[in-house]
Amino acid sequence: MDNVLETLRERGFVKQCTDEEGLAKALSSGCVVYYCGFDPTAESLHVGNLLTVMANAHIQRAGHKPLTLVGGGTAMVGDPSGKTELRKMLTWEQIEKNARGVLSQLQRYLTLDGKAGIPVNNSDWLLDLKYIEFLRDIGRHFRVNEMLRSEAYRMRLEREEGLSFIEFNYQLLQAYDYLVLSRKYGCTLQIGGDDQWGNMLAGVDLVRRLDGKEVFALTMPLLTTSNGEKMGKTARGALWLDAAKVSPYEYYQFWINTDDRDVERFLALYTFLPMDEVRGLGALRDAEIRTAKETLAFEATVITHGAEEAEQARQASRAAFGGDDGDVSAMPSSTVEAARLQAGIPILDLLVETGLTNSRGAARRLIQGGGAYVGGVQVTDADMVVGSESLEDGAVMLRFGKKKYHRLVVS
């Protein structure tokens, strides 16, 4: 069996591992049962989650079995890792709804048929725990002074908000997840983001203490772009994987607007292209880098939204930015009544209504800065009224800066 750990390292997925030599041997010797947890704190995953999802997919493709854990139980508590304040407490009904949405998304990337991969929910064993018994059997193996050394806890303790007692229990619960999955499914590997390192070490230690078994933990880096921005962060907020929240076209545009310095790295992490091809595309420079960015955008969109949506997004992008006669139907759009357009609509109102800006003040500043366009013509007057004369092929094309378009279609 191929050593997928080497593949992960070559592509940039490996940050920390409890025992790389031992894990490499295990992965090369046969099918390893591994798990990764996703707390359903929202109805959709976002690009910030995508790195661990892709790592999961690579490991499964190498012949190993994922236990994809949706944390219905741990979501009731809230993970303090990477958070500067207490997470908003969700109702059980909201958590269940979120869990269904997250699981349906994970099934796009992984085979979770109960054989090649198994979906699990830690609410099945966490919600029925008896508190005193849990403290006696599990809690006694944890040392508070060691827990406080964890970066997640230390960061919160240094802030005025502090750390709530319910959050302090999170590490125990995640460690217990590993113990349960080890006993029930023979799980010997947990993977996750590097912010989970302390929690994962606690699980490895708990399994060793109680069952005398050697298990492993492997973390992925927490990515930022070359500009120092958090991966997946946009002006509108998180880049969701749900098409209802972020359209395939917008998703495609996020990737095609990747900084030149990040293209090769993102091709390795967010596509399944062979590394020889990744390196070849990453070597392109100047105008040719557009080819690499288009490949990244197309491949990433295929993985998340399917080939048909990716092709529509590609054609719309080419039509908007390359001057090609492509299909612009995938571009963000809205409708306006013909009579209203004929009467004239203030440009400030249009920029707000279409979501290109969030207020009339922001729209005015955009125009003053030279960043607003109607039909390819720069808007210089904030009092401009847009009318039927701006129609082209039954629509008015609005643009914010160089990269953000919106089609106003006449109904």
Steps between C-alpha positions, in 0.01 A plus 500: 500500500631846405615718787247782492692685772767581243231624262356724771843636588586570134174688448541711815245341734728392786562731795550280809490127567539303822718234334564542127708184467243286681209652307678453165553133583135455600370672185726284281402174671125494437170679538509755783175616658528874562271781606455873470236701685286790378282680753172611336513861617349616167288347224795496265873442504724771353833516322677516836382140559597387152865423573415218742222379269749468214748321725220257592433438132865429421525250786180319397613489136815323622285215636435601861164528677368833634272539797352838421389639833236772516522634853140533608607446860807723507308776319282521813814608690696705246868469412704793637789430258580810299210694653538822694161471668233245591325351200131569467302219661287317242174316561490124448263550206746738332792265561307209345412711195860615465626144536285382209631782281865440591474124445337545158791724399765258625342229286602696189867448583496162677334163450294452817302188417550321832776283350769707327424782744270535799319815619478527878356756743646536849158594638437123494738446791555843658143606575428196719817523710455494876695793632644353822598175330663695216703708745613187688581292193628761255552833680753356747748446215521872420725751679372856514852648494574311176170606345573865578818480294285444192515805274120502459444526876795729569388753239154522653627527856706803401188682379239679707228259383685210662414134445165354602484171691291340227773574242766364735333159466537493123841333500370215717211439264715499187748264663211273598384498136835348403467235771149404386599481132812302583299243695202476263667528158870438560581864415874574527535845343339839557559786257402865530611861492808600697286696746378159620846369587453521878161327487636229271799432725258461790314231303818315408605503867157386624493198267852406609420536870173306500556238230877489453463558125723711276297743292602804297412865445575701185427869451469725195629860496265793557538681170524867424545654156824670396328828593463374857124456477320207655428233238147523362432844645331740257357849520158341549618260769570127483516325163233234559491167315119519478390625156202674660739717704777547242417430136729275294593809296606693811685191623681474165589869512651463847751247367576677172584814699770313694820695554770390253720392793236256626402326176736201514438445872122508456512271195681244717258533792162558339508283186584139425727585206829303490788691654695508174211694345470720809868594480472568128205734550670661797800586284293717265563872522359833384197467269528120493420476874136558400499145360612362837239705686223386266607137553494550878158665490350238272639196686407639843147581382455155344587337833250709697220571251539251214627520143188661351493790745877544467476524122218756521706704746803482271304617198340785697840607632651498154211705367529757778876531523644367179265656248393158370147438378432257783194422709454764771196329656708371793602853595328654808186671374164644600196625312349844462168597349529665160277791607720577800816500291335717237410752769861498620663356814760690706840329473541513880180298543607245238839440659334430836210290364732274302730444797803659338513736800327480836390863531444817298798655676722212392360532147582870491856432619535231234401746228730769638784250493433415136396141568141493364412415139177471302530312171879532509487879542639650821245685714624845597179655635345361819168657394492302176169334407518170312236456231411286199782649296743286706336175384708255300359161400210549741713579806701774668849395603623652826858469622671566833875540448670251269358173624142535623213493247121498520248466216174691534256314274180665378189298583 
